[in-house]
C-alpha cells in the first residue's frame, strides 16, 4: 500500500494561466480554499471534499456538475 497522505500540498496557483499544481494527496477542500484565495473556483465539488484527494479523484475519473 502506498500512502499519499504526506503529499498534500497545493504547490502553485498560476493566475495568468488559470492553472493549479497540487500533490496527489491534497484534499479537494484544500484545493478549493487555495484557488478561491486567488479569485478562482475549482469546478469539481463533492460531498466528501474534506476527505477525498485530488489523486483519488483523477484515478477514479470523478465527474460532477457544480450546481450553485
PEFENWO-V771679 format. One record per helix or strand. SS is the DSSP state (H for helix, E for strand). FROM is the first residue (numbers start at 1). TO is the last residue. Records with the same first field share a line. If there is no record, write none. Layout:
SS->FROM-TO  FROM-TO
This chain:
E->10-14  19-22  27-27  53-53
H->28-37  54-59
